[in-house]
Amino acid sequence: MGTSRDAWRGFRGEKWRDRIDVDGFIRDNVEPYAGDAAFLSGATGRTTRIWRHLQRMIVAERERGIYDADAHTPSTITSHAPGWIDRDHELIVGLQTSAPLRRAIMPAGGLRTVQAGLAAHGYSLDTTVRAIFTQYRKTHHDGVFDAYPADVKAAADAHLLSGLSEVYGRGRVDGDYRRVALYGVDRLIEERTAQRTSLDSRRSFEDVVRGREELAEQIRALEDLRFMACRYGYDIAGPATGAREAIQWLYFAFLGAAKEQDGATLPLGPVSAFVDIYLQRDIAAGLLDETAAQELLDDFVIKLRIIRFLDAPAPDLADAELGGVVTRTSHRLAQSRRCFASSSGVSPSGGCANLAKALLYAINGGRDEMTGDQVVSSLSPVEVDVLDYDTVLAAYDTMLGRLAETYVDALNVINYMHDRYAYERLGMALRDHPLRRFMATGIAGLSVAVDSLSAIRYAQVKALRDSSGLVVDYQVDGDFPSVRDNDDRADAIAVDLVDRFTAKIRRQPTYRGAELTLSILTTGAPGGRHTGNTPDGRRAGEPL
């Protein structure tokens, strides 16, 4: 292990040396690159041989559904023995389990999901693991469903809310994995220990007790990370002394997070500028040439490409955010991603509120248009046959308020139970403390909702009811502007609708004061097959 002086030789800037500040280090040392990619070097024979070996395994994985699974060992940072692809020839090392493409189990998220994921591919969960997570250790999934209020359960069952992360990861807990490379684990432990000690002088109220416990868990996670790296033959207590170590330290940190955190969304973060600083320093010193630099990054990307999770949506992990400034390594990483593409065939999805279905609930007074069940209580239906825009909009506004309350209630429960039963120790250890928290929300069916409102406003829409009075279909007479027409009238409805729902979302109290954000799902949005006929002429079950 080198000293900080050795590791930081030639680097500019002072402030980032005295406090944890990776962005400050990058600002002081990055060298933007405005040229083309002509300088790049292709993959070496060593890299190609390793990738061809993996490609044969990936083909078998696609045929089987999964390549292999460890059904006996709940995954932690230190749970599995070191694993290798080709031990004598790998430059960047480390696998999630003891063999490539062998998937781990994470029963702390939810035992039934683990059992179902294993059973789908012919595996059985270890009986001891099942007993532990049934009798002695509560899971995040169990905690969530113990605490969900009835209206959240009803909304989820009816697909008014979809894709809630009750089992897999709650969302982006994106640790700054670069910190391990720049400062080493011991410096990070020292910082967290000081923060933990500072809480000893405060009275033991809920937030203080929770803070002490979480900081203690973060320190243990950093110690576990150091032990994991040691088993691979590396001492990451101190900062990386060169480019190969910087990439290896960075990858170890990300791997540690992947080993204890279900990966619905597990972003690597902006790494190209950071890595480029180390690569360019070593190239300038004659320690690397362009071929060797590309080879390190190719190994890094290959490792990222074979990250797998048993049942959670698997993110395309190597498509890291390149981060603001363009460097030579931006081009190097882009080439690595093109050359070593691999997909598990599953796309990540997040929770979202179905605005199209919410409009139908507003018209039907909270009854589901497909089942007739009363899902949302205390709403008055729109009883006229020919729908009036102002009347429908008022009912819809009320429904959106109820939906916002239910949605944020669900997210509050999920985040509380994550902290209690599936805490992302390492990811949190690599963030600032205290943490600035965000809570992501999403909406689906916006275009259908907008077109439906547009039809009601600019055409004539007649509600068609069944024998119970439930509106199950609509008769549309006349033309109306659509969001697909680039028409200002439809666009104005869309803007108003998003503004309404955003305002209602942001008025909700959140767990630990998280700031709410809103995303719009425009393609592949869930919920279409569970949404009935809509006033724009869309038929039941069609995509949103």
Secondary structure, DSSP 8 states (H G I E B T S, - for coil): ---HHHHTTT---SHHHHS--HHHHHHHH-----S-STT-----HHHHHHHHHHHHHHHHHHHHSSSEEEEEEE--TTSS----SSTTT-SS---SSSSTTEEEE-TTT-HHHHHHHHHTTT----HHHHHIIIII---HHHHHHHH--HHHHHHHHTTSEE---SSS--S-----THHHHHH-HHHHHHHHHHHHHHGGGS---HHHHHHHHHHHHHHHHHHHHHHHHHHTT---SS---SHHHHHHHHHHHHHHHHHHS--SS----S-HHHHHHHHHHHHHTTS--HHHHHHHHHHHHHHHHT---SSS----TTS----SS--HHHHHHHHHHHHT----S------EEEHHHHHHHHHTTTB-TTT--B-S-S------SB--HHHHHHHHHHHHHHHHHHHHHHHHHHHHHHHHHS--HHHHHTS-SS---EEEEEEE-HHHHHHHHHHHHHSEEEEEE-TTS-EEEEEEES----GGGT-HHHHHHHHHHHHHHHHHHHTS--GGG-EEEEEE--SS-TTGGG----TTS--TT---
